[in-house]
Amino acid sequence: MAERLELVRVVGPGFVAAFETDGTVRRAAPILKALIGMTDAEARAHIKAQGWQASIVPDQPSIAHNFAEFGGSNAGSFEVRHPGGRKFFYYDDNAGRRATGGYLTKEQALEKAQTYLAELASKSARS
């Protein structure tokens, strides 16, 4: 059985990228392609030498709030991140845009995101 891959997020000046490792870097974003084939220790040393920051992306599902302000009203999304990917729940506080764009209110979007997160947790507990 193959060892489980961990996702590592790397932040440098002007970029955020990631790579997958199981003790050896297996896949990486194009900006990090030099890391492919390196051991974790070698990759850590390379990242440190460049002055970049790295952190392991946790496996547990989470909700991230992404928003923007448009002329006094807010629009955005709640992003549920999980090991299998991510799902967005969009909202708009402007009733006119909400009606034409099919968006939810902020409260409705958060409720749907929390429900989806609970469903993921329930599926994970049954596995």
Secondary structure, 3 states (H helix, E strand, C coil): CCCCCEEEEEEECCEEEEEEECCEEEEECHHHHHHCCCEHHHHHHHHHHHCCEEEECCCCCEEEEEEEEECCEEEEEEEEEECCEEEEEEEECCHHHHHHHCCECHHHHHHHHHHHHHHHHHHHHHC
